[in-house]
Amino acid sequence: MANTDSFIDEVNEELRRDRLFAMFRKWGWIPVLVVLIIVGAAAYREYSLAQERAEAEAFGDALVAALEVQDGADRVAALESVSAPGEDGETLLALLLATEQARAGDPVAAAASLRAIAEQPDLAPRYRDLALLKAHLLDPQEDAMTTLEMLAEPGAPYRALALEQQALLHVQNGDSETAIEILRALEQDSQATAGLQQRTSQLIVALEAGSTLQDAPEEAAAEEDAAQDADETPAPETDGDAVEATE
């Protein structure tokens, strides 16, 4: 009886072994294929990252070389010849190009470049608002108040700077009372930097003392604030409007 049971067990074990071998022969290629796919995907990812890194380095080198050109017009031409990889690179290149156009004494062209950037459908709101704000500083248009109202909406990245420009625009239009109301709200705004709050306080004092709006280079401080808020995005330097007390 024991020999019979042992014989049956051996037969069952052989059958299980045969079934297992048959299963491996039929489906064993699947695990091998999965391993090959994983290895291939990892290799392709490393290759893609290396390509992107090489493109980014080449783009950075080209920008540095273009910005090192001494003559302003030649620097603009050098930037125009740079090929940007991807949408982020194109945005950065366009911002730099607008900066150099402004420095070369062509603020209208710089503002046009910035407004063209802002029209890109997939542009991040942060860069769109920055482009519109800098374009306004360079070349204000008739619909400037509408643009500034959009930029000053709650939660907008450059709300505080847009409110400051709104106040200055109201002063230009002869509405100092509305300008002071905006400035007082801006003075308490959590988004306002220390420098902006200081400028705001000075503007309030100047307006209440009967100041007039005159051309002065102080408005470049607003562009510096915008560049800092944009994680060191270069900003064009330009003269703007500032309030100056008159006797």
Helices and strands as residue ranges (DSSP letters): H 2-27, H 29-67, H 72-80, H 86-103, H 107-118, H 125-138, H 144-151, H 159-172, H 176-187, H 194-208, E 212-216, G 217-219, H 220-229, E 240-244
